[in-house]
């Protein structure tokens, strides 16, 4: 994990860290074996630095925590879901570009 501003979340603490978060939260659903997940990793780190204090950025390893991705119907990774006030505000699947993610968070 390159940025210390990224929070690891699991099935056990997802509600507490994401749904009850004071800040809007972007969750990166990923797995260590996923190539595209690794490819967007550095971009996620940059966003964590750029949006520090405005947006919380979390990562969830879908292998370690399969319940939450199932709850949100995630079938492909990487999937990034943007939560606001405990609700899904936006979602993208696949290795998308930084401008697309920034647009999602700036909305």
C-alpha positions in Angstrom: 0.0 0.0 0.0 1.7 3.1 -1.2 -0.5 5.9 0.4 -1.0 6.0 4.1 -4.2 7.8 3.4 -6.0 4.7 2.1 -8.0 2.7 4.6 -8.2 -1.1 4.4 -11.8 -2.3 5.0 -13.3 -5.8 5.5 -16.7 -7.4 5.8 -16.4 -6.9 9.5 -15.8 -3.2 9.6 -17.4 -2.1 6.3 -20.6 -0.6 7.8 -18.6 1.3 10.4 -15.8 2.6 8.2 -17.8 3.2 4.9 -21.5 3.5 5.5 -21.2 5.5 8.7 -18.2 7.6 7.5 -18.4 11.4 7.9 -16.8 11.9 4.5 -17.9 10.6 1.1 -16.0 7.3 0.5 -14.6 5.7 -2.6 -14.1 1.9 -2.2 -11.8 0.0 -4.5 -12.8 -3.6 -4.6 -9.7 -5.5 -5.7 -7.7 -8.7 -5.4 -3.9 -9.3 -5.4 -4.0 -11.5 -8.5 -6.0 -8.9 -10.6 -3.8 -7.2 -13.2 -6.1 -4.2 -13.9 -6.4 -3.7 -10.1 -2.6 -3.4 -9.8 -2.6 -1.1 -12.8 -4.9 1.4 -11.2 -3.3 1.1 -7.8 -0.9 4.1 -8.2 -3.7 6.3 -9.5 -5.9 5.4 -6.4 -2.9 6.4 -4.2 -2.7 9.8 -6.0 -6.4 10.4 -5.6 -6.1 9.6 -1.9 -3.4 12.3 -1.6 -5.4 14.8 -3.7 -8.7 14.3 -2.0 -7.3 14.0 1.6 -9.8 15.5 4.0 -12.5 15.7 1.3 -13.0 12.0 0.3 -12.1 8.9 2.2 -10.5 6.2 0.0 -10.8 2.6 1.0 -9.6 -0.7 -0.5 -11.4 -4.1 0.0 -9.7 -7.3 -0.9 -12.6 -9.4 -2.4 -10.8 -12.7 -1.6 -10.6 -11.8 2.1 -14.0 -10.3 2.3 -16.5 -11.9 -0.1 -19.7 -10.9 1.6 -19.7 -7.1 0.9 -18.9 -7.4 -2.8 -21.7 -10.0 -3.1 -24.1 -7.6 -1.4 -23.4 -4.9 -4.0 -23.5 -7.3 -6.9 -19.9 -7.0 -7.8 -19.0 -9.6 -10.5 -15.8 -8.1 -12.0 -12.9 -6.3 -10.5 -11.6 -3.7 -10.2 -15.0 -2.1 -9.2 -15.0 1.3 -7.6 -18.1 2.3 -5.7 -18.6 5.9 -4.4 -20.7 6.1 -1.3 -22.3 9.3 0.0 -24.2 9.3 3.3 -24.2 5.5 3.4 -25.7 5.2 -0.1 -24.2 4.2 -3.4 -23.8 7.4 -5.4 -21.8 6.1 -8.3 -20.0 3.0 -9.6 -17.5 2.1 -12.2 -16.1 -1.3 -13.2 -12.7 -1.9 -14.9 -9.5 0.0 -15.1 -10.8 3.5 -15.7 -8.8 6.7 -16.2 -8.1 9.2 -13.4 -10.3 11.9 -15.1 -13.3 9.6 -14.9 -12.7 8.9 -11.2 -12.2 12.5 -10.4 -15.4 13.4 -12.2 -17.3 10.8 -10.1 -15.9 12.3 -6.9 -16.3 15.9 -7.9 -20.1 15.5 -8.5 
